[in-house]
Amino acid sequence: MKRNTGNLVIILLVLLNLIVWIVFAPVNDGSDTFARRYAGEVLGSTVIILMSCSLFLSTRPKWV
């Protein structure tokens, strides 16, 4: 189980990001591109989380 802890943490971070975006969704302003803009912001924030995880893991801290 210890070897899968890091994978679970990364998956939980991504799921937490998605839950926050669903619970605190932006107000629909009625524009035609709202759905695409919303999806782009969700995917963009997810990519930033995953990239920060990869940058953290690339430092190879001994306690990880």
C-alpha positions as CSV (number, residue, x, y, z in Angstrom):
1,M,0.0,0.0,0.0
2,K,2.9,2.3,0.7
3,R,4.0,2.3,-2.9
4,N,0.5,3.4,-4.1
5,T,0.2,6.3,-1.7
6,G,1.7,8.8,-4.1
7,N,-0.5,7.8,-6.9
8,L,-3.6,8.1,-4.6
9,V,-2.5,11.6,-3.5
10,I,-2.2,12.8,-7.1
11,I,-5.6,11.3,-8.0
12,L,-7.2,12.9,-4.9
13,L,-5.7,16.3,-5.8
14,V,-7.2,16.1,-9.3
15,L,-10.6,14.9,-8.0
16,L,-10.6,17.7,-5.4
17,N,-9.9,20.2,-8.1
18,L,-12.9,18.9,-10.1
19,I,-15.2,18.9,-7.1
20,V,-14.3,22.5,-6.3
21,W,-15.0,23.5,-9.9
22,I,-18.4,21.7,-9.8
23,V,-19.4,23.1,-6.4
24,F,-18.2,26.6,-7.1
25,A,-19.1,26.9,-10.7
26,P,-18.9,30.4,-12.3
27,V,-22.1,32.2,-13.2
28,N,-23.2,31.6,-16.8
29,D,-23.1,35.0,-18.4
30,G,-25.1,33.8,-21.4
31,S,-22.3,33.9,-23.9
32,D,-22.0,31.3,-26.6
33,T,-18.6,30.2,-25.5
34,F,-19.3,29.7,-21.8
35,A,-19.2,25.9,-21.9
36,R,-15.9,25.9,-23.8
37,R,-14.4,28.6,-21.5
38,Y,-15.5,26.7,-18.4
39,A,-14.1,23.4,-19.7
40,G,-10.8,25.2,-20.6
41,E,-10.5,26.6,-17.1
42,V,-11.1,23.3,-15.5
43,L,-8.6,21.5,-17.7
44,G,-6.1,24.3,-17.3
45,S,-6.2,24.1,-13.5
46,T,-6.0,20.3,-13.6
47,V,-2.9,20.6,-15.9
48,I,-1.3,23.1,-13.5
49,I,-1.9,20.7,-10.6
50,L,-0.4,17.7,-12.5
51,M,2.6,19.8,-13.6
52,S,3.3,21.0,-10.1
53,C,3.2,17.4,-8.9
54,S,5.7,16.4,-11.6
55,L,8.0,19.4,-10.6
56,F,7.8,18.4,-7.0
57,L,8.6,14.7,-7.8
58,S,11.5,15.8,-10.0
59,T,13.3,17.3,-6.9
60,R,13.4,13.8,-5.5
61,P,12.9,14.6,-1.8
62,K,14.2,11.8,0.4
63,W,11.0,11.7,2.5
64,V,8.9,11.0,-0.6
